[in-house]
Amino acid sequence: MYEAIRDKLQPGTRVKITQQIAAHEYSWASDVSGTIVSFAQEPTGSWYAHGLDDKLWLDRLKLRMDDGEITTLSLDEYSRIEILKNGSAAGKASG
C-alpha cells in the first residue's frame, strides 16, 4: 500500500473502500463506506506463509458503518480507497 494513503487511514476518517473478486470471465466489485476504527498490519494464522514469525501479514482496516455495524477488511493491491469529506470523495488511491 502506498505510504501517502496509509498515513491518511486514521481513526475517525470517513472512507469508501471498493474491493474486487476475480472470477473466471468477470470481476465482482463491492463497496463499503464507514468511519475508520483502526488500521494495522496484522498476522494471519497461516503456518505456511514463511513471513515474519512464519505469518503472512495483511493490511486490516476496521470500519464502523453508518448503521453501527463493525466490519474488518483485508486490503490488497486491488483495493481502492477513497477518503470522504462531507459525504463526497476527497481523494482516491489504490492499495
C-alpha positions in Angstrom: 0.0 0.0 0.0 1.2 3.5 -0.8 2.6 5.4 2.2 0.7 8.5 1.1 -2.7 6.8 1.7 -1.5 4.7 4.7 -0.8 7.9 6.6 -4.4 9.1 6.0 -6.1 6.0 7.4 -6.5 7.4 10.9 -9.4 6.7 13.3 -12.4 9.0 12.7 -11.7 9.4 9.0 -14.6 8.5 6.7 -13.7 6.3 3.8 -15.2 4.3 0.9 -13.4 1.1 0.0 -14.0 -0.8 -3.3 -12.7 -4.3 -3.5 -12.8 -6.8 -6.3 -13.2 -10.5 -6.5 -11.9 -12.0 -9.8 -13.9 -14.8 -11.3 -13.2 -16.8 -14.5 -14.5 -14.3 -17.0 -15.5 -11.3 -14.9 -14.8 -9.4 -11.7 -17.3 -8.6 -9.0 -16.8 -5.3 -7.2 -18.2 -4.4 -3.7 -18.2 -1.0 -2.0 -18.1 -0.4 1.8 -18.3 3.0 3.4 -17.8 3.9 7.0 -15.6 5.6 9.7 -12.2 4.1 10.5 -12.0 2.5 13.9 -8.4 1.2 13.4 -5.9 0.3 10.7 -2.9 -2.0 11.3 -0.8 -4.8 9.8 -1.8 -8.0 11.5 -0.7 -11.6 11.0 -2.8 -14.3 9.7 -3.0 -17.8 11.3 -1.3 -19.1 8.2 1.5 -21.5 9.1 2.8 -21.8 5.5 3.3 -18.1 4.7 7.1 -18.1 5.6 7.0 -14.4 6.5 8.0 -12.7 9.7 7.4 -15.1 12.6 6.1 -17.6 9.9 3.0 -15.5 9.5 1.5 -13.7 6.5 1.0 -10.0 7.4 -2.1 -8.3 6.0 -3.3 -4.7 6.0 -6.5 -4.8 8.0 -9.0 -1.9 8.2 -11.7 -1.9 10.8 -14.7 0.3 9.9 -17.9 1.4 11.7 -20.6 1.6 9.1 -23.5 4.2 9.4 -25.8 1.6 11.0 -23.3 0.9 13.7 -22.1 -2.4 12.3 -18.3 -3.0 12.7 -16.5 -4.8 9.8 -12.9 -5.7 9.2 -11.5 -5.6 5.6 -8.3 -7.1 4.5 -6.8 -4.7 1.9 -4.8 -5.8 -1.1 -3.3 -4.2 -4.2 -6.7 -4.2 -5.9 -8.5 -2.4 -3.0 -9.4 1.2 -4.0 -9.6 3.7 -1.1 -11.4 7.0 -1.2 -11.2 9.5 1.7 -14.6 11.1 2.1 -15.2 14.6 3.3 -18.8 15.8 4.0 -20.2 12.8 2.1 -18.2 13.3 -1.1 -14.9 11.7 -2.3 -11.9 13.9 -1.4 -9.2 11.7 -2.8 -8.7 8.3 -4.4 -5.9 5.8 -4.1 -5.3 2.2 -5.0 -3.8 -0.1 -2.4 
